[in-house]
Amino acid sequence: MQIQDYSLVLPDGRQLFNRLTAEFVPGKVNILLGANGVGKTTLLDLIAGVRAGDRSHLLGFPTMGHIGYEMQGAPFTGNVTVLEALQMMRVLDDPAATLEVADLPADLQAIAHTRFKALSGGQRRLVLFTGICQLRRDLYLFDEPENGLDLRAVKRVMAQISRLASSGRTVIMTTHQLRALPEGNTQVLVLAGQCIAFAGTPAEFMAETQTGSLEAAYLKGVS
């Protein structure tokens, strides 16, 4: 899956991307890094098809129906319970599917009958993440999936993301938490200067920036 020579000028005249080229590797967690406002979410929106734009620069990406996208917002009303929300997402794959409380991850079973409006921000993110992961998709997009989660939940989320990639799916995620990245095969793509400034493994990124940690490599690489 590739983006080739993609440029985007925003309505206010600011150029967000300038001939951006990127390749996302199947079977790996492709981690998109960059400062706030650099365009990470915009890029995910374009790939997912929720943002209008010239898609001729997107090569090899599946159609919207084969993409699972955890966005920053949660598309549920306040009166839906956790179990009902997950059921609504599950039937996207199988209209006859039913979910029971016992089918949910342990950290969601206790709140299965809690209404969505009563959840914390982190709990809402965890419900949405779980719902996306239960879908059978070719490409998964996660926009800061660890945002608002406690340490235990972050570990579960990152482990699940690693399992998706290990199963051969393509995963693209954004994050600002460089100390809690998925284990296993990962590719780092650094978005800076309106294009992809670096693409490679975390070890290659640290070697190029002559640093001893991914956090230090990122701080040096985008300066």
Residue pairs with C-beta under 8 A, 6 or more apart in sequence:
1 23
1 24
1 26
1 58
1 59
1 60
1 61
1 139
1 170
2 21
2 22
2 23
2 24
2 58
2 59
2 60
3 20
3 21
3 22
3 23
3 43
3 47
3 57
3 58
3 59
4 21
4 57
4 59
5 19
5 20
5 21
5 57
6 17
6 19
6 20
6 21
6 54
6 57
6 58
7 15
7 17
7 18
7 19
7 20
8 15
8 16
8 17
8 39
8 42
8 53
9 15
9 16
10 16
15 194
16 38
16 39
16 42
16 194
17 39
17 43
17 194
17 195
18 194
18 195
19 195
20 43
20 191
20 194
20 195
20 196
21 195
21 196
22 189
22 196
22 199
23 199
24 30
24 170
24 172
24 187
24 189
25 170
25 187
26 168
26 169
26 170
27 165
27 166
27 168
27 169
27 170
27 185
28 165
28 170
28 171
28 185
28 186
28 187
29 161
29 162
29 165
29 171
29 173
29 181
29 182
29 184
29 185
29 186
29 187
30 170
30 171
30 172
30 173
30 186
30 187
30 189
31 173
31 174
31 175
31 181
31 182
31 186
31 187
31 188
31 189
32 40
32 43
32 44
32 172
32 173
32 174
32 189
32 191
33 40
33 174
33 175
33 178
33 188
33 189
33 190
33 191
33 218
33 222
34 40
34 174
34 190
34 191
34 192
34 222
35 192
35 222
38 191
38 192
39 191
39 194
40 143
40 174
40 191
41 72
41 143
41 174
42 51
43 191
44 69
44 71
44 141
44 143
44 172
44 174
45 51
46 53
46 55
46 58
47 58
47 61
47 67
47 139
47 141
47 172
48 64
48 67
48 69
48 141
49 55
49 63
49 64
49 67
50 64
50 69
50 71
61 67
61 139
62 137
62 138
62 139
66 137
66 138
66 139
67 137
67 138
67 139
67 140
67 141
68 132
68 133
68 135
68 137
68 139
68 140
68 141
69 132
69 140
69 141
69 143
70 125
70 128
70 129
70 132
70 140
70 141
70 142
70 143
70 145
71 128
71 143
72 143
72 144
72 147
74 116
74 124
74 125
74 127
74 128
76 85
76 88
76 116
77 116
77 117
78 115
78 116
78 117
79 115
79 116
79 117
80 88
80 115
80 116
81 112
81 113
81 114
81 115
81 116
82 104
82 108
82 111
82 112
82 113
82 114
82 116
82 119
82 127
83 99
83 101
83 104
83 112
83 113
85 116
85 127
85 131
86 99
86 104
86 108
86 127
86 130
86 131
86 134
87 97
87 98
87 99
89 131
89 132
89 134
89 135
90 97
90 99
90 131
90 134
90 135
91 97
92 135
93 134
93 135
93 136
101 109
101 112
101 113
102 109
104 112
104 130
105 130
105 156
107 126
107 152
107 153
107 156
108 126
108 127
108 130
111 119
111 123
116 124
116 127
119 127
120 148
121 148
122 147
122 148
122 149
122 150
122 153
125 145
125 147
125 148
125 149
126 149
126 153
126 157
129 142
129 145
129 157
129 160
132 140
132 142
133 140
133 160
133 164
137 169
138 169
138 170
139 169
139 170
139 171
139 172
140 161
140 164
140 169
140 170
140 171
140 172
141 171
141 172
141 173
142 161
142 171
142 172
142 173
142 174
143 173
143 174
144 173
144 174
144 175
144 176
145 157
145 161
145 173
145 175
146 154
146 157
146 158
146 175
146 177
146 180
149 157
151 180
154 177
154 180
155 180
158 180
158 181
158 182
158 183
159 182
159 183
161 171
161 173
161 182
162 182
162 183
162 184
164 171
165 171
165 182
165 184
165 185
166 184
166 185
173 182
175 181
178 213
178 214
178 215
178 218
179 215
181 202
181 214
186 201
186 202
187 199
187 200
187 201
188 198
188 199
188 200
188 201
188 202
188 205
188 214
189 196
189 198
189 199
190 196
190 197
190 198
190 199
190 205
190 218
190 221
190 222
191 197
192 221
192 222
197 221
197 222
198 205
198 208
198 221
200 208
202 214
202 217
205 214
205 217
205 218
205 221
206 212
206 213
206 214
206 216
206 217
208 217
208 221
209 216
209 217
209 220
209 221
210 220
211 217
211 220
